Amino acid sequence: MNPFGGTQTTRGMRCVVMCGGRGSRFAGAAGHKSMAGVQGSPVLGHVIDYWRAYTDDFIFVVKTGKESVIDFVSGLPINARFVEPPTLRGIADGLLCAEQLIDAPFMVALGDCFCRGTFDFSAAFDYGIGVQRNARPESVRRNYAVTLDAERIVAVEEKPQVVANEFCGMGFYFFQTGVFDHIRRTAPSRRTNELEITDVLQTIMGSGTPLRAVMFDGAYVNVNTPSELDVVAEALAAREGDAR
């Protein structure tokens, strides 16, 4: 396996962007919720802008509102390919559709997860997830909780009722190609009957494979409601102010 971080670089690795979910709270002319506009660009545009620091090679998993996503992405100066699952059965199931296009370590970004800040790639690792430090409890509740032993992840919990620490699991993942076998070994969620990415993370840890917390310092917003677009706008304005 080729590790991430350490003496290796993430530059040039493919980035799979998941933007096929239903996003019913953003239904309408914008199509998929990642196409909701903020400061002159859809959320998806800001997501792509961030990850272009690492790669220009993108794979987009599309379904709901795919026309607007494809039209927008096709006009960008990136290498973009599109795959579509036959049905909507969760993030991990959608990721399986990209398997035929993946032959090396890759990154995964959820198309409605905005960030501006810095990841710590100083140590080498094979599997990892983005983890925001100093997260507010309400952010952890809206995303997923992460339990750590040093920088190794030992448990994750989707949308926890009780928040035990300040670590927020983010919608960014760093995988080897072996993740597809982990997905196939994961049972659908009893709660949703879908293949949830957090359940796949549990499968990875259960196999004895180390899963590293790739620590992040900065602004992070998982856009699930229209009001969170204002939070994204505030984060963008703050970064522009810092750059002056």
C-alpha positions in Angstrom: 0.0 0.0 0.0 1.1 3.6 -0.6 0.6 5.6 2.5 -0.8 9.1 2.8 1.2 11.8 4.7 4.7 11.6 6.1 7.2 11.8 3.2 4.5 11.0 0.7 2.3 13.7 -0.8 -1.5 13.7 -1.4 -0.9 15.9 -4.5 -2.2 14.1 -7.6 -4.4 11.5 -5.9 -7.9 11.2 -7.2 -10.7 12.8 -5.2 -14.1 11.2 -5.3 -16.9 13.7 -4.6 -20.2 12.4 -3.4 -23.1 14.5 -4.6 -25.9 12.2 -5.3 -28.0 12.2 -2.1 -31.6 13.3 -2.0 -31.1 16.6 -0.2 -34.8 17.2 0.1 -34.4 20.3 2.2 -32.8 22.0 -0.8 -35.1 20.6 -3.5 -36.1 23.0 -6.3 -34.3 24.9 -9.0 -30.9 24.3 -7.6 -31.2 20.6 -7.9 -28.9 18.8 -5.5 -28.2 20.6 -2.3 -24.5 21.0 -3.1 -25.6 23.3 -5.8 -27.1 25.8 -3.4 -25.4 29.2 -4.0 -23.3 31.1 -1.5 -21.1 34.1 -2.4 -21.4 33.7 -6.1 -20.7 29.9 -6.3 -22.5 26.7 -5.4 -21.3 25.0 -2.2 -19.9 22.3 -4.5 -17.7 24.9 -6.2 -16.2 25.9 -2.8 -15.6 22.2 -2.0 -13.8 21.7 -5.3 -11.7 24.9 -4.9 -10.4 23.6 -1.6 -9.5 20.1 -2.8 -7.8 21.4 -6.0 -4.9 22.2 -3.7 -4.4 18.4 -3.7 -5.6 17.2 -7.1 -7.1 18.1 -10.4 -8.4 14.6 -10.9 -12.0 14.2 -9.7 -14.7 11.6 -9.9 -18.3 12.7 -9.1 -20.9 10.3 -7.8 -24.2 11.8 -9.0 -27.9 10.9 -8.8 -30.5 13.5 -7.5 -30.2 16.8 -9.4 -27.3 15.3 -11.5 -28.0 17.6 -14.5 -27.0 20.8 -12.6 -24.0 19.2 -11.1 -22.7 17.8 -14.4 -23.3 21.2 -16.2 -21.5 23.1 -13.5 -18.5 20.7 -13.1 -18.1 20.3 -16.9 -17.2 24.0 -17.1 -14.4 23.8 -14.6 -10.6 23.4 -15.5 -10.4 20.0 -13.9 -10.3 16.4 -15.1 -13.8 15.2 -14.2 -15.6 11.9 -14.6 -19.1 11.0 -13.5 -20.6 7.8 -12.2 -24.2 7.1 -11.1 -25.5 4.4 -8.8 -28.7 2.6 -10.0 -30.4 3.4 -6.7 -29.8 5.5 -3.6 -28.5 3.2 -0.8 -26.1 5.3 1.2 -22.8 7.0 0.7 -20.8 3.8 0.9 -22.9 2.1 -1.7 -22.5 5.1 -4.0 -18.8 4.9 -3.5 -18.7 1.4 -4.9 -19.8 2.8 -8.3 -16.4 4.5 -8.5 -14.4 1.4 -7.9 -13.6 0.7 -11.6 -12.0 4.1 -11.8 -9.8 3.7 -8.7 -6.4 1.9 -8.8 -4.5 3.8 -6.1 -5.0 5.6 -2.8 -7.7 8.2 -3.0 -9.6 10.9 -1.1 -13.4 11.2 -0.7 -15.2 14.4 -0.1 -18.9 14.9 0.5 -20.1 17.6 -1.9 -22.0 19.5 0.7 -19.2 19.6 3.3 -17.4 22.9 3.2 -14.0 23.6 4.9 -11.4 26.3 5.0 -8.3 25.5 7.1 -5.4 23.1 7.3 -5.1 19.3 7.7 -2.1 17.7 9.4 -0.6 15.3 7.0 2.8 15.1 8.9 2.5 11.4 9.9 2.2 8.6 7.4 -1.0 6.5 7.4 -3.0 4.1 5.1 -6.6 4.9 6.2 -7.8 8.1 7.8 -10.7 10.5 8.2 -10.8 14.2 8.7 -11.3 15.2 12.3 -12.0 18.8 13.4 -10.3 19.8 16.6 -12.1 22.1 19.1 -15.5 21.5 17.6 -18.6 22.8 19.2 -21.0 20.1 20.7 -23.8 21.0 18.3 -21.4 20.4 15.3 -20.5 17.0 16.7 -24.2 16.1 17.1 -24.9 17.1 13.5 -22.1 15.0 12.2 -20.4 12.1 14.0 -18.4 11.6 17.2 -14.9 10.2 17.2 -13.1 8.4 20.0 -9.3 8.5 19.9 -6.4 6.6 21.4 -3.6 9.0 20.6 -4.3 9.7 16.9 -5.8 6.3 16.2 -9.6 6.2 16.0 -11.2 3.5 18.1 -14.9 4.3 17.6 -17.2 6.5 15.7 -20.9 7.3 16.4 -23.3 8.9 14.0 -25.1 12.0 15.3 -24.6 11.3 19.0 -27.0 12.5 21.6 -24.2 12.8 24.2 -21.0 14.5 23.2 -18.0 13.2 25.1 -15.2 15.3 23.5 -14.3 18.1 21.2 -13.6 16.0 18.1 -16.0 16.1 15.1 -15.8 13.5 12.4 -15.8 15.3 9.0 -17.1 14.3 5.6 -13.6 13.7 4.3 -11.9 10.3 4.0 -8.6 8.9 2.9 -8.7 5.4 1.6 -6.7 2.6 0.0 -8.4 0.5 -2.7 -9.0 -2.2 -0.1 -11.9 -0.1 1.3 -14.1 -1.5 -1.4 -13.8 -5.0 0.2 -14.6 -3.4 3.6 -17.7 -1.9 2.1 -18.8 -5.3 0.7 -18.3 -6.8 4.2 -20.5 -4.1 5.8 -24.1 -4.8 6.5 -26.8 -2.2 5.8 -27.7 0.0 8.7 -30.6 -1.2 10.8 -31.7 2.4 11.1 -31.8 3.3 7.5 -31.3 0.1 5.6 -28.5 1.9 3.7 -24.7 1.3 3.6 -23.6 4.1 5.9 -20.0 5.3 5.7 -19.7 5.3 9.5 -20.5 1.5 9.6 -17.8 1.0 7.0 -15.4 2.8 9.3 -16.3 0.4 12.1 -15.7 -2.5 9.7 -12.2 -1.2 8.9 -11.4 -0.8 12.6 -12.9 -4.2 13.4 -10.5 -5.8 10.9 -7.6 -4.5 12.9 -6.7 -1.9 10.2 -5.5 1.3 11.9 -7.7 4.3 11.1 -6.0 7.6 11.7 -7.5 10.9 12.7 -6.2 13.5 10.2 -6.5 16.5 12.4 -8.0 19.7 10.9 -7.9 23.3 12.2 -10.3 25.8 10.7 -13.9 26.2 9.7 -16.1 23.2 8.8 -19.8 23.2 7.8 -21.8 20.2 6.8 -24.6 21.9 4.9 -27.9 20.3 5.7 -30.2 23.3 6.0 -30.5 26.6 4.2 -29.5 28.5 7.3 -26.0 26.8 7.2 -25.3 28.6 4.0 -25.0 31.8 6.1 -22.3 30.0 8.2 -20.4 29.2 5.0 -20.7 32.8 3.9 -19.3 33.9 7.3 -16.4 31.5 7.0 -15.6 32.7 3.5 -15.7 36.4 4.6 -13.4 35.7 7.5 -10.8 34.0 5.3 -11.0 36.9 2.8 -10.4 39.3 5.7 -7.4 37.3 6.9 -5.9 37.3 3.4 -5.9 41.1 3.3 
